[in-house]
Amino acid sequence: MLFDSHAHLNNAGMTDEEREETVRAIEGSQLDYVMDIGFDLTSSKMAVDHAAMYPWCYAAVGVHPHDTEGMDDMQLVMIKGLAKKNKVMAIGEIGLDFHYDYSPRDEQREWFRKQIRLANELRMPIVIHSREADQEVMDILKEEGAFSEERKSWFPKRPDPTGYIKSTLTSAASTSETAAPALISTTSTEVPMAPDARVLLHCFSGSAELGRQYVKLGATLSVAGPVTYKNNRKTIGVVEEIPLDFLLVETDSPYLTPEPFRGKRNMSPYVEHTARKVADIKGLSFEEVAAATKANAMRFFGIR
């Protein structure tokens, strides 16, 4: 019923007992799938192992900006090898993090670019981490062809039932940057389709306007536990603005635990609370949001 599109069952800080507890919780929950996301070479290998062990688990491989210091071409070759393993569906998480600066910014930029190129070479989806680097992340993605027409041609188009992408394009010249574009209603029984760049902004923390720009470019946005936090109007505004067709839900576990479990270690089954909050914001049923975000995630990652 649910798809946790971003989790770290491979987290090095978890004990074997905690990991086993998490697996039991997943298998006893409403979750159908979990995407185990790599953040360095070791965790990427572990994600591949988990995907082989558990039928509900898939993997992404890559090096997080925190871990790019000292990265070399041999590590990239090894990531490439892992990306070709069974049930590895994306390159990620990769990007820029200028909040902590655990790795020098120049090294973050270099390996972000090289991993985008790897994803393009392999024609794979990309999972993006962006923190306090919004404009530069978007610029680099554009410069490296992540939103190019060629890349979009590699993937099937995605449904756009509301005509949202077309409306953002046609209204760009006549609306202010902060005004939401009017949606185009359609009376046709044929669902409009839109290009898909298969770029995912995980745990999206940007503005609704930035989200609108990304969706127009062909990206998908994922929301996590912070959408349930009482004063997080920014992410709530994103969920209000962006149609459900372009949204995923995630935990980023063991981090970013949603209410009502905030303060405890996060686990994939808690994605239910994020989905329920999205449903509440959009005035939909939990079942509708669970089904839609699962279908969106399966489409994004190419899972049949």
KEFI-183780 format. One record per residue (C-alpha): x, y, z. Coordinates in nm, 2 decimals, padded with zeros to 4 digits. Layout:
<rs>
<r c1="X" c2="Y" c3="Z"/>
...
</rs>
This chain:
<rs>
<r c1="00.00" c2="00.00" c3="00.00"/>
<r c1="00.29" c2="00.24" c3="00.07"/>
<r c1="00.63" c2="00.30" c3="-00.08"/>
<r c1="00.91" c2="00.46" c3="00.14"/>
<r c1="01.10" c2="00.62" c3="-00.14"/>
<r c1="01.41" c2="00.71" c3="00.07"/>
<r c1="01.54" c2="00.52" c3="00.37"/>
<r c1="01.87" c2="00.42" c3="00.52"/>
<r c1="01.84" c2="00.06" c3="00.63"/>
<r c1="02.22" c2="00.07" c3="00.56"/>
<r c1="02.29" c2="00.34" c3="00.82"/>
<r c1="02.62" c2="00.27" c3="00.99"/>
<r c1="02.49" c2="00.40" c3="01.32"/>
<r c1="02.23" c2="00.12" c3="01.35"/>
<r c1="02.32" c2="-00.19" c3="01.55"/>
<r c1="02.23" c2="-00.53" c3="01.40"/>
<r c1="01.95" c2="-00.56" c3="01.65"/>
<r c1="01.81" c2="-00.22" c3="01.55"/>
<r c1="01.83" c2="-00.32" c3="01.18"/>
<r c1="01.65" c2="-00.65" c3="01.25"/>
<r c1="01.39" c2="-00.47" c3="01.45"/>
<r c1="01.33" c2="-00.24" c3="01.15"/>
<r c1="01.30" c2="-00.53" c3="00.91"/>
<r c1="01.04" c2="-00.69" c3="01.14"/>
<r c1="00.85" c2="-00.36" c3="01.16"/>
<r c1="00.86" c2="-00.32" c3="00.78"/>
<r c1="00.73" c2="-00.68" c3="00.72"/>
<r c1="00.45" c2="-00.63" c3="00.97"/>
<r c1="00.34" c2="-00.29" c3="00.82"/>
<r c1="00.14" c2="-00.15" c3="00.53"/>
<r c1="00.47" c2="-00.10" c3="00.33"/>
<r c1="00.50" c2="-00.27" c3="00.00"/>
<r c1="00.84" c2="-00.13" c3="-00.10"/>
<r c1="01.14" c2="00.05" c3="00.06"/>
<r c1="01.42" c2="00.22" c3="-00.14"/>
<r c1="01.75" c2="00.18" c3="00.05"/>
<r c1="01.97" c2="00.47" c3="-00.05"/>
<r c1="02.35" c2="00.47" c3="-00.05"/>
<r c1="02.55" c2="00.76" c3="00.08"/>
<r c1="02.91" c2="00.62" c3="00.04"/>
<r c1="03.07" c2="00.32" c3="-00.11"/>
<r c1="03.02" c2="00.10" c3="00.20"/>
<r c1="02.65" c2="00.19" c3="00.24"/>
<r c1="02.59" c2="00.15" c3="-00.13"/>
<r c1="02.73" c2="-00.21" c3="-00.11"/>
<r c1="02.50" c2="-00.27" c3="00.19"/>
<r c1="02.20" c2="-00.14" c3="00.01"/>
<r c1="02.27" c2="-00.38" c3="-00.28"/>
<r c1="02.29" c2="-00.67" c3="-00.03"/>
<r c1="01.96" c2="-00.57" c3="00.13"/>
<r c1="01.79" c2="-00.55" c3="-00.21"/>
<r c1="01.91" c2="-00.91" c3="-00.27"/>
<r c1="01.79" c2="-01.02" c3="00.07"/>
<r c1="01.45" c2="-00.87" c3="00.09"/>
<r c1="01.18" c2="-00.89" c3="-00.18"/>
<r c1="01.04" c2="-00.55" c3="-00.07"/>
<r c1="01.38" c2="-00.37" c3="-00.09"/>
<r c1="01.54" c2="-00.19" c3="-00.38"/>
<r c1="01.86" c2="00.01" c3="-00.38"/>
<r c1="02.02" c2="00.33" c3="-00.50"/>
<r c1="02.40" c2="00.38" c3="-00.50"/>
<r c1="02.61" c2="00.69" c3="-00.48"/>
<r c1="02.82" c2="00.92" c3="-00.26"/>
<r c1="02.65" c2="01.19" c3="-00.05"/>
<r c1="02.81" c2="01.54" c3="-00.05"/>
<r c1="02.92" c2="01.48" c3="00.31"/>
<r c1="03.14" c2="01.19" c3="00.20"/>
<r c1="03.30" c2="01.33" c3="-00.11"/>
<r c1="03.62" c2="01.45" c3="00.06"/>
<r c1="03.90" c2="01.22" c3="-00.06"/>
<r c1="03.68" c2="01.04" c3="-00.31"/>
<r c1="03.87" c2="00.92" c3="-00.62"/>
<r c1="03.80" c2="00.78" c3="-00.96"/>
<r c1="03.83" c2="00.42" c3="-00.84"/>
<r c1="03.54" c2="00.47" c3="-00.60"/>
<r c1="03.34" c2="00.60" c3="-00.89"/>
<r c1="03.42" c2="00.29" c3="-01.09"/>
<r c1="03.31" c2="00.08" c3="-00.80"/>
<r c1="02.98" c2="00.28" c3="-00.77"/>
<r c1="02.93" c2="00.22" c3="-01.14"/>
<r c1="02.98" c2="-00.16" c3="-01.09"/>
<r c1="02.73" c2="-00.16" c3="-00.81"/>
<r c1="02.48" c2="00.04" c3="-01.02"/>
<r c1="02.46" c2="-00.26" c3="-01.26"/>
<r c1="02.36" c2="-00.50" c3="-00.99"/>
<r c1="02.01" c2="-00.65" c3="-00.97"/>
<r c1="01.74" c2="-00.42" c3="-00.82"/>
<r c1="01.96" c2="-00.12" c3="-00.82"/>
<r c1="01.73" c2="00.15" c3="-00.96"/>
<r c1="01.91" c2="00.49" c3="-00.92"/>
<r c1="02.22" c2="00.69" c3="-00.86"/>
<r c1="02.20" c2="00.86" c3="-00.53"/>
<r c1="02.19" c2="01.03" c3="-00.30"/>
<r c1="02.42" c2="01.29" c3="-00.46"/>
<r c1="02.42" c2="01.67" c3="-00.45"/>
<r c1="02.55" c2="01.96" c3="-00.24"/>
<r c1="02.52" c2="02.04" c3="00.13"/>
<r c1="02.64" c2="02.38" c3="00.23"/>
<r c1="02.49" c2="02.37" c3="00.58"/>
<r c1="02.75" c2="02.15" c3="00.74"/>
<r c1="03.03" c2="02.16" c3="00.48"/>
<r c1="03.17" c2="01.83" c3="00.60"/>
<r c1="03.34" c2="01.81" c3="00.26"/>
<r c1="03.51" c2="02.10" c3="00.08"/>
<r c1="03.26" c2="02.27" c3="-00.16"/>
<r c1="03.48" c2="02.23" c3="-00.46"/>
<r c1="03.50" c2="01.85" c3="-00.40"/>
<r c1="03.12" c2="01.84" c3="-00.35"/>
<r c1="03.07" c2="02.01" c3="-00.68"/>
<r c1="03.33" c2="01.79" c3="-00.86"/>
<r c1="03.17" c2="01.46" c3="-00.75"/>
<r c1="02.82" c2="01.58" c3="-00.79"/>
<r c1="02.89" c2="01.65" c3="-01.15"/>
<r c1="03.07" c2="01.32" c3="-01.21"/>
<r c1="02.79" c2="01.12" c3="-01.06"/>
<r c1="02.53" c2="01.30" c3="-01.27"/>
<r c1="02.74" c2="01.21" c3="-01.57"/>
<r c1="02.75" c2="00.85" c3="-01.45"/>
<r c1="02.37" c2="00.85" c3="-01.42"/>
<r c1="02.34" c2="00.99" c3="-01.77"/>
<r c1="02.59" c2="00.73" c3="-01.90"/>
<r c1="02.38" c2="00.45" c3="-01.74"/>
<r c1="02.05" c2="00.61" c3="-01.82"/>
<r c1="01.94" c2="00.58" c3="-01.46"/>
<r c1="01.72" c2="00.80" c3="-01.23"/>
<r c1="01.90" c2="01.04" c3="-01.00"/>
<r c1="01.83" c2="01.10" c3="-00.63"/>
<r c1="01.93" c2="01.45" c3="-00.51"/>
<r c1="02.03" c2="01.59" c3="-00.17"/>
<r c1="02.02" c2="01.97" c3="-00.16"/>
<r c1="02.07" c2="02.18" c3="00.15"/>
<r c1="02.14" c2="02.55" c3="00.15"/>
<r c1="02.25" c2="02.52" c3="-00.21"/>
<r c1="01.93" c2="02.54" c3="-00.40"/>
<r c1="02.04" c2="02.76" c3="-00.70"/>
<r c1="02.37" c2="02.59" c3="-00.75"/>
<r c1="02.22" c2="02.24" c3="-00.74"/>
<r c1="01.97" c2="02.34" c3="-01.01"/>
<r c1="02.24" c2="02.51" c3="-01.21"/>
<r c1="02.47" c2="02.21" c3="-01.20"/>
<r c1="02.18" c2="01.97" c3="-01.29"/>
<r c1="02.10" c2="02.19" c3="-01.59"/>
<r c1="02.46" c2="02.22" c3="-01.70"/>
<r c1="02.52" c2="01.84" c3="-01.68"/>
<r c1="02.22" c2="01.76" c3="-01.89"/>
<r c1="01.99" c2="01.62" c3="-01.62"/>
<r c1="01.70" c2="01.80" c3="-01.77"/>
<r c1="01.80" c2="01.78" c3="-02.13"/>
<r c1="01.56" c2="01.67" c3="-02.40"/>
<r c1="01.80" c2="01.37" c3="-02.47"/>
<r c1="01.77" c2="01.25" c3="-02.12"/>
<r c1="01.40" c2="01.29" c3="-02.11"/>
<r c1="01.38" c2="01.08" c3="-02.43"/>
<r c1="01.52" c2="00.78" c3="-02.24"/>
<r c1="01.22" c2="00.75" c3="-02.01"/>
<r c1="00.85" c2="00.71" c3="-02.07"/>
<r c1="00.64" c2="01.02" c3="-02.02"/>
<r c1="00.45" c2="01.06" c3="-01.69"/>
<r c1="00.08" c2="01.13" c3="-01.65"/>
<r c1="-00.01" c2="01.50" c3="-01.60"/>
<r c1="-00.39" c2="01.47" c3="-01.54"/>
<r c1="-00.44" c2="01.84" c3="-01.44"/>
<r c1="-00.23" c2="01.98" c3="-01.72"/>
<r c1="-00.01" c2="02.13" c3="-01.45"/>
<r c1="00.32" c2="02.13" c3="-01.64"/>
<r c1="00.16" c2="02.28" c3="-01.95"/>
<r c1="00.00" c2="02.55" c3="-01.73"/>
<r c1="00.33" c2="02.65" c3="-01.57"/>
<r c1="00.49" c2="02.69" c3="-01.92"/>
<r c1="00.20" c2="02.89" c3="-02.07"/>
<r c1="00.15" c2="03.11" c3="-01.77"/>
<r c1="00.52" c2="03.19" c3="-01.70"/>
<r c1="00.52" c2="03.51" c3="-01.90"/>
<r c1="00.20" c2="03.64" c3="-01.76"/>
<r c1="00.22" c2="03.55" c3="-01.39"/>
<r c1="00.44" c2="03.68" c3="-01.11"/>
<r c1="00.71" c2="03.45" c3="-00.97"/>
<r c1="00.51" c2="03.39" c3="-00.66"/>
<r c1="00.16" c2="03.35" c3="-00.82"/>
<r c1="00.04" c2="02.99" c3="-00.87"/>
<r c1="-00.05" c2="02.92" c3="-01.23"/>
<r c1="-00.41" c2="02.83" c3="-01.31"/>
<r c1="-00.46" c2="02.47" c3="-01.38"/>
<r c1="-00.59" c2="02.36" c3="-01.72"/>
<r c1="-00.90" c2="02.15" c3="-01.70"/>
<r c1="-00.94" c2="01.87" c3="-01.94"/>
<r c1="-01.26" c2="01.71" c3="-02.06"/>
<r c1="-01.08" c2="01.45" c3="-02.27"/>
<r c1="-01.07" c2="01.09" c3="-02.15"/>
<r c1="-00.71" c2="01.08" c3="-02.26"/>
<r c1="-00.47" c2="01.17" c3="-01.98"/>
<r c1="-00.22" c2="01.43" c3="-02.08"/>
<r c1="00.14" c2="01.32" c3="-02.06"/>
<r c1="00.45" c2="01.52" c3="-01.97"/>
<r c1="00.83" c2="01.46" c3="-02.01"/>
<r c1="01.01" c2="01.29" c3="-01.72"/>
<r c1="01.37" c2="01.36" c3="-01.65"/>
<r c1="01.38" c2="01.10" c3="-01.36"/>
<r c1="01.54" c2="01.35" c3="-01.12"/>
<r c1="01.42" c2="01.33" c3="-00.76"/>
<r c1="01.46" c2="01.61" c3="-00.51"/>
<r c1="01.46" c2="01.41" c3="-00.19"/>
<r c1="01.32" c2="01.55" c3="00.14"/>
<r c1="01.24" c2="01.87" c3="-00.06"/>
<r c1="01.28" c2="02.17" c3="00.16"/>
<r c1="01.26" c2="02.45" c3="-00.10"/>
<r c1="00.98" c2="02.69" c3="-00.17"/>
<r c1="00.67" c2="02.62" c3="-00.36"/>
<r c1="00.81" c2="02.84" c3="-00.64"/>
<r c1="01.13" c2="02.63" c3="-00.66"/>
<r c1="00.92" c2="02.32" c3="-00.66"/>
<r c1="00.71" c2="02.45" c3="-00.94"/>
<r c1="01.03" c2="02.52" c3="-01.14"/>
<r c1="01.16" c2="02.17" c3="-01.08"/>
<r c1="00.84" c2="02.00" c3="-01.18"/>
<r c1="00.83" c2="02.21" c3="-01.50"/>
<r c1="01.19" c2="02.09" c3="-01.58"/>
<r c1="01.08" c2="01.73" c3="-01.54"/>
<r c1="01.17" c2="01.65" c3="-01.18"/>
<r c1="00.98" c2="01.48" c3="-00.90"/>
<r c1="00.96" c2="01.60" c3="-00.54"/>
<r c1="00.96" c2="01.39" c3="-00.22"/>
<r c1="00.84" c2="01.50" c3="00.12"/>
<r c1="00.94" c2="01.35" c3="00.45"/>
<r c1="00.86" c2="01.38" c3="00.82"/>
<r c1="00.91" c2="01.76" c3="00.85"/>
<r c1="00.58" c2="01.81" c3="00.67"/>
<r c1="00.41" c2="01.69" c3="00.99"/>
<r c1="00.59" c2="01.95" c3="01.21"/>
<r c1="00.36" c2="02.21" c3="01.35"/>
<r c1="00.53" c2="02.52" c3="01.22"/>
<r c1="00.66" c2="02.39" c3="00.88"/>
<r c1="00.44" c2="02.62" c3="00.66"/>
<r c1="00.70" c2="02.60" c3="00.38"/>
<r c1="00.67" c2="02.23" c3="00.31"/>
<r c1="00.30" c2="02.24" c3="00.36"/>
<r c1="00.29" c2="02.52" c3="00.09"/>
<r c1="00.48" c2="02.29" c3="-00.15"/>
<r c1="00.23" c2="02.01" c3="-00.09"/>
<r c1="-00.06" c2="02.25" c3="-00.15"/>
<r c1="00.09" c2="02.38" c3="-00.47"/>
<r c1="00.24" c2="02.07" c3="-00.64"/>
<r c1="-00.01" c2="01.81" c3="-00.77"/>
<r c1="00.00" c2="01.47" c3="-00.62"/>
<r c1="00.11" c2="01.32" c3="-00.95"/>
<r c1="00.46" c2="01.47" c3="-00.90"/>
<r c1="00.50" c2="01.39" c3="-00.53"/>
<r c1="00.66" c2="01.09" c3="-00.34"/>
<r c1="00.67" c2="01.03" c3="00.04"/>
<r c1="00.97" c2="00.91" c3="00.23"/>
<r c1="01.11" c2="00.87" c3="00.58"/>
<r c1="01.49" c2="00.94" c3="00.53"/>
<r c1="01.50" c2="00.70" c3="00.83"/>
<r c1="01.66" c2="00.68" c3="01.08"/>
<r c1="01.64" c2="01.06" c3="01.05"/>
<r c1="01.35" c2="01.32" c3="01.04"/>
<r c1="01.10" c2="01.12" c3="01.24"/>
<r c1="00.74" c2="01.25" c3="01.18"/>
<r c1="00.49" c2="01.34" c3="01.44"/>
<r c1="00.38" c2="01.17" c3="01.67"/>
<r c1="00.71" c2="00.99" c3="01.71"/>
<r c1="00.94" c2="01.29" c3="01.68"/>
<r c1="01.24" c2="01.25" c3="01.90"/>
<r c1="01.26" c2="00.87" c3="01.84"/>
<r c1="01.46" c2="00.68" c3="01.58"/>
<r c1="01.27" c2="00.69" c3="01.25"/>
<r c1="01.16" c2="00.37" c3="01.07"/>
<r c1="01.02" c2="00.31" c3="00.73"/>
<r c1="00.67" c2="00.22" c3="00.86"/>
<r c1="00.64" c2="00.58" c3="00.99"/>
<r c1="00.60" c2="00.70" c3="00.63"/>
<r c1="00.23" c2="00.63" c3="00.69"/>
<r c1="00.22" c2="00.95" c3="00.90"/>
<r c1="00.37" c2="01.16" c3="00.63"/>
<r c1="00.12" c2="01.02" c3="00.38"/>
<r c1="-00.16" c2="01.09" c3="00.62"/>
<r c1="-00.04" c2="01.45" c3="00.65"/>
<r c1="-00.02" c2="01.49" c3="00.27"/>
<r c1="-00.38" c2="01.35" c3="00.25"/>
<r c1="-00.50" c2="01.60" c3="00.51"/>
<r c1="-00.34" c2="01.90" c3="00.33"/>
<r c1="-00.48" c2="01.79" c3="-00.01"/>
<r c1="-00.83" c2="01.70" c3="00.12"/>
<r c1="-00.79" c2="01.34" c3="00.00"/>
<r c1="-00.82" c2="01.00" c3="00.17"/>
<r c1="-00.51" c2="00.83" c3="00.31"/>
<r c1="-00.58" c2="00.54" c3="00.07"/>
<r c1="-00.57" c2="00.77" c3="-00.23"/>
<r c1="-00.24" c2="00.93" c3="-00.13"/>
<r c1="-00.08" c2="00.59" c3="-00.04"/>
<r c1="-00.19" c2="00.44" c3="-00.38"/>
<r c1="-00.08" c2="00.75" c3="-00.58"/>
<r c1="00.26" c2="00.80" c3="-00.42"/>
<r c1="00.33" c2="00.43" c3="-00.45"/>
<r c1="00.25" c2="00.44" c3="-00.82"/>
<r c1="00.45" c2="00.75" c3="-00.87"/>
<r c1="00.76" c2="00.59" c3="-00.70"/>
<r c1="00.73" c2="00.27" c3="-00.90"/>
<r c1="00.71" c2="00.48" c3="-01.22"/>
<r c1="01.00" c2="00.70" c3="-01.11"/>
<r c1="01.23" c2="00.41" c3="-01.02"/>
<r c1="01.12" c2="00.19" c3="-01.31"/>
<r c1="00.98" c2="-00.09" c3="-01.09"/>
<r c1="00.71" c2="-00.30" c3="-01.26"/>
</rs>
